[in-house]
Amino acid sequence: MNGAHAAPFLLPEYTAAMPVSRPLPTLTQAHAPLTREITVVNEKGEQQIMQIPAERDLTVYVDKRELVTLMSLGAHPELLVLGYLLNQRLVKSAQEIESITVDWEVNSAAVKTRSGIDQIEARTAKRW
């Protein structure tokens, strides 16, 4: 995996409020360049190279099931995925997740839960 190293991710302020009965998920430390170079033409008609934010897609798979594609700048994508799952109330706590593995070579994040997500199909169905 490009730029990924599996290791537990622990924030002191986060872990202090968590029960110790279940461990926190293992997160890769994947990263991607935050900017990319482009060539622009300035007001004098001269070409210049500039850096702009490099937004990229990240498809999230939960227990081998495609869930959603998020847009990310590439910094801490594992926390983006965890935040999405918590925000959408698909999980109640980080302890429900065993691991989050991000691979920028295929722009994907694989989430492995400890016991699945109850009624995930119904909870993630499109609502018009």
C-alpha positions as CSV (number, residue, x, y, z in Angstrom):
1,M,0.0,0.0,0.0
2,N,1.2,3.4,-0.9
3,G,2.1,5.5,2.2
4,A,0.3,3.2,4.6
5,H,1.5,1.7,7.8
6,A,-0.9,-0.2,10.1
7,A,-0.7,1.0,13.6
8,P,-3.2,1.8,16.4
9,F,-4.2,5.5,16.4
10,L,-4.7,7.0,19.8
11,L,-5.6,10.5,20.8
12,P,-5.2,11.1,24.6
13,E,-8.4,13.3,24.8
14,Y,-10.3,10.7,22.8
15,T,-9.2,7.6,24.7
16,A,-9.8,9.2,28.2
17,A,-13.6,9.2,27.6
18,M,-13.7,5.7,26.1
19,P,-14.4,2.5,28.1
20,V,-11.4,0.2,28.1
21,S,-13.4,-2.9,27.4
22,R,-12.8,-2.8,23.6
23,P,-9.7,-1.5,21.8
24,L,-9.8,1.3,19.4
25,P,-9.5,0.5,15.7
26,T,-6.2,0.0,14.0
27,L,-5.7,2.7,11.4
28,T,-3.2,2.9,8.6
29,Q,-1.2,6.1,8.4
30,A,-1.9,6.7,4.7
31,H,-1.1,10.1,3.3
32,A,-1.2,11.7,-0.1
33,P,0.3,15.0,-1.3
34,L,-2.0,17.8,-0.3
35,T,-1.2,19.9,-3.4
36,R,-0.5,19.4,-7.0
37,E,1.4,21.5,-9.6
38,I,-0.4,23.1,-12.5
39,T,0.8,25.5,-15.2
40,V,-1.0,28.8,-15.4
41,V,-0.7,32.0,-17.5
42,N,-0.2,35.2,-15.5
43,E,-1.4,38.7,-16.3
44,K,1.7,39.2,-18.5
45,G,1.0,36.1,-20.6
46,E,3.9,34.2,-19.0
47,Q,3.5,30.6,-17.9
48,Q,4.0,29.9,-14.2
49,I,3.8,26.8,-12.1
50,M,1.5,27.0,-9.1
51,Q,0.5,24.6,-6.3
52,I,-3.3,24.0,-5.8
53,P,-5.1,21.7,-3.4
54,A,-5.2,18.1,-4.7
55,E,-8.7,16.9,-3.9
56,R,-9.2,13.2,-4.6
57,D,-12.0,10.6,-4.3
58,L,-11.9,7.9,-1.6
59,T,-14.4,5.0,-2.0
60,V,-15.3,3.5,1.4
61,Y,-16.0,-0.2,1.7
62,V,-17.5,-1.5,5.0
63,D,-17.0,-5.3,5.4
64,K,-16.3,-5.6,1.7
65,R,-19.5,-3.7,0.7
66,E,-19.2,-0.4,-1.1
67,L,-20.8,2.3,0.9
68,V,-19.9,5.8,-0.3
69,T,-17.3,7.8,-2.2
70,L,-16.0,10.8,-0.2
71,M,-13.8,13.6,-1.4
72,S,-10.6,14.2,0.6
73,L,-7.4,16.3,0.4
74,G,-5.5,13.3,1.6
75,A,-4.6,14.3,5.2
76,H,-5.8,11.7,7.8
77,P,-8.2,9.9,5.5
78,E,-8.8,7.2,8.2
79,L,-10.2,9.9,10.5
80,L,-12.4,11.2,7.7
81,V,-13.9,7.7,7.2
82,L,-14.3,7.2,11.0
83,G,-16.0,10.6,11.3
84,Y,-18.3,9.8,8.4
85,L,-19.4,6.5,10.0
86,L,-20.0,8.2,13.4
87,N,-21.8,11.2,11.8
88,Q,-24.1,9.0,9.8
89,R,-24.8,7.0,13.0
90,L,-23.7,3.8,11.3
91,V,-21.6,3.0,14.3
92,K,-22.1,4.3,17.9
93,S,-18.4,4.3,18.8
94,A,-15.0,3.8,17.4
95,Q,-14.7,0.5,19.3
96,E,-17.2,-1.0,16.9
97,I,-14.5,-0.7,14.2
98,E,-11.6,-3.2,14.0
99,S,-9.6,-1.4,11.4
100,I,-9.6,1.2,8.6
101,T,-7.1,0.6,5.8
102,V,-6.6,3.3,3.2
103,D,-4.8,2.6,-0.1
104,W,-4.2,5.6,-2.3
105,E,-3.1,3.4,-5.2
106,V,-6.8,2.4,-5.7
107,N,-8.4,5.4,-3.9
108,S,-10.2,3.2,-1.4
109,A,-10.7,2.7,2.3
110,A,-11.5,-0.7,3.7
111,V,-13.4,-0.7,7.0
112,K,-13.5,-3.9,9.0
113,T,-16.1,-3.9,11.8
114,R,-16.0,-6.2,14.8
115,S,-19.6,-7.5,14.4
116,G,-21.0,-5.9,11.3
117,I,-23.4,-3.0,11.0
118,D,-27.0,-3.8,11.8
119,Q,-29.4,-3.3,8.9
120,I,-26.7,-1.5,6.8
121,E,-28.7,-1.9,3.5
122,A,-31.8,-0.3,4.9
123,R,-29.9,2.4,6.8
124,T,-27.9,3.4,3.7
125,A,-30.6,3.1,1.0
126,K,-31.1,6.2,-1.2
127,R,-33.7,8.6,0.0
128,W,-35.3,10.8,-2.6
